[in-house]
Amino acid sequence: MTVKPFDPKRGVPLKRILAPIFATRFGAWTAIHVGSRVDPFLMRATKGRVRIAVTAPTVLLRHTGRKTGKVFTTPLLYFTDGANVILVGSNGGATFHTQWYRNLLAHPHCELSCDGNFEPYRAHEADGDERVRLWTLANELYPGYDTYQSRAAGRRIPVLVLEPR
């Protein structure tokens, strides 16, 4: 299994120092626009040992564009719930959904990797009690999600469940 199980209750080095920075608008912008471009290269080159996103575990999501059919690779924070991988479509608290989320709705088959070896998954959006439970766990991993939700101007931040295929 290339996606390492991650319990959000477990601590991550530097989390207490860096999490408040990434919760700011500037920190979120930096993570989205700089980290997302650099991390895929760093993670592939070092088999997941080096990345910019040091506040939480990072997975590479390989997904298909809903309009173009082009394949994209996006680094994202994640945690696991049993065999499933959980992703949060916060987009740094922006008022619009991130592209990878829209792509997964259109093309739920995707691949994930923490070490350069991609494995197949199928995504669905959590809803109801499942979403409430996973949102609570997500905030244990990264309390900035509540800050992002308050900035999202009414947009409900999606929680996605990726099941191994």
C-alpha positions in Angstrom: 0.0 0.0 0.0 1.6 3.3 -1.1 -0.8 5.5 0.9 0.4 5.3 4.5 -2.4 5.1 7.1 -2.6 8.4 9.0 -4.5 8.9 12.2 -5.4 12.6 12.6 -5.1 12.3 16.4 -1.4 11.5 16.0 0.9 14.5 16.2 2.9 15.9 13.3 6.2 17.7 13.8 6.1 21.5 13.4 2.2 21.4 13.2 1.7 23.7 16.2 4.0 26.3 14.7 3.1 26.2 11.1 -0.6 25.4 11.1 -1.6 28.9 12.2 0.5 30.4 9.4 -1.2 28.2 6.8 -4.6 29.1 8.2 -4.0 32.8 7.1 -5.0 33.9 3.6 -1.3 34.4 2.7 -0.4 30.9 4.1 -3.3 29.3 2.2 -2.3 31.1 -1.0 1.3 30.0 -0.6 0.3 26.3 0.0 -2.0 26.3 -3.0 0.1 28.2 -5.5 3.6 27.3 -4.5 3.4 24.0 -2.6 1.1 22.5 -5.2 3.7 23.1 -7.9 6.8 22.1 -6.0 5.6 19.2 -3.9 4.8 16.7 -6.7 8.4 17.0 -7.9 9.9 16.8 -4.4 7.7 13.8 -3.4 8.4 11.8 -6.5 12.2 12.5 -6.4 12.5 11.6 -2.7 9.8 8.8 -2.5 7.6 11.1 -0.3 10.3 11.9 2.3 10.6 15.6 1.4 7.8 18.1 0.8 6.8 21.7 1.5 3.6 20.7 3.3 5.1 19.7 6.6 2.1 20.4 8.9 0.3 17.2 7.8 0.8 14.1 5.7 0.6 14.7 2.0 -0.6 12.4 -0.8 -0.3 12.9 -4.6 -3.7 12.7 -6.3 -3.7 11.9 -10.0 -7.0 12.9 -11.5 -8.6 13.5 -14.9 -9.7 17.0 -16.0 -13.5 17.1 -16.4 -13.4 19.3 -19.5 -10.0 18.5 -21.1 -9.5 14.9 -20.1 -5.9 15.9 -19.3 -4.3 14.1 -16.3 -3.2 16.3 -13.4 -1.2 15.5 -10.2 -2.1 17.5 -7.1 -0.5 17.2 -3.6 -3.1 17.3 -0.9 -3.3 16.8 2.9 -5.0 13.6 3.8 -5.9 11.2 6.6 -7.2 7.6 6.5 -10.4 6.1 7.8 -9.8 2.4 7.7 -8.7 1.5 4.2 -10.2 4.8 2.8 -8.3 8.0 2.2 -10.0 11.2 3.2 -9.5 14.5 1.3 -10.9 18.0 2.2 -11.7 20.4 -0.7 -11.1 23.5 1.3 -9.3 25.5 -1.4 -7.9 27.7 1.4 -11.3 29.0 2.3 -12.0 30.4 -1.2 -15.6 31.0 -2.2 -15.4 28.5 -5.1 -14.5 24.8 -5.3 -11.1 23.6 -6.2 -10.5 22.1 -9.7 -9.5 18.7 -8.4 -12.8 18.4 -6.5 -14.8 19.2 -9.6 -12.7 16.8 -11.6 -13.3 13.9 -9.1 -17.1 14.5 -9.3 -16.9 14.1 -13.1 -14.3 11.3 -13.1 -14.3 9.5 -9.7 -11.6 7.0 -10.7 -8.2 8.3 -9.7 -4.8 7.3 -8.3 -3.0 8.1 -5.1 0.6 7.9 -4.0 2.8 8.9 -1.1 6.0 7.3 -2.4 5.8 7.6 -6.2 3.9 4.3 -6.8 0.3 5.2 -7.7 -2.6 2.9 -6.8 -6.2 3.1 -8.0 -9.1 4.6 -6.0 -12.7 5.7 -6.5 -13.9 8.9 -5.0 -17.3 9.9 -3.5 -18.4 12.9 -1.5 -19.2 12.3 2.1 -22.7 13.4 3.2 -24.9 13.3 6.3 -23.5 11.6 9.4 -20.4 10.4 7.5 -19.5 14.0 6.6 -20.0 15.2 10.1 -17.8 12.5 11.6 -15.0 13.0 8.9 -15.1 16.8 9.2 -14.5 16.4 13.0 -11.6 14.2 12.3 -10.2 16.5 9.7 -10.2 19.4 12.2 -8.3 17.2 14.6 -5.7 16.9 11.9 -5.7 20.5 10.9 -7.7 23.1 12.8 -7.4 25.6 10.0 -10.3 23.9 8.2 -12.8 25.6 10.5 -11.1 28.9 9.7 -11.4 28.1 6.0 -15.1 27.3 6.4 -15.7 30.6 8.0 -14.1 32.4 5.0 -15.9 30.3 2.3 -18.9 32.6 2.3 -21.6 30.0 2.5 -19.8 27.4 0.3 -19.9 24.1 2.2 -16.4 22.6 2.1 -16.6 19.1 0.7 -15.1 16.0 2.3 -14.2 13.2 -0.2 -13.8 9.6 0.6 -11.5 7.6 -1.7 -11.9 3.9 -1.6 -9.3 1.5 -2.9 -10.3 -0.2 -6.2 
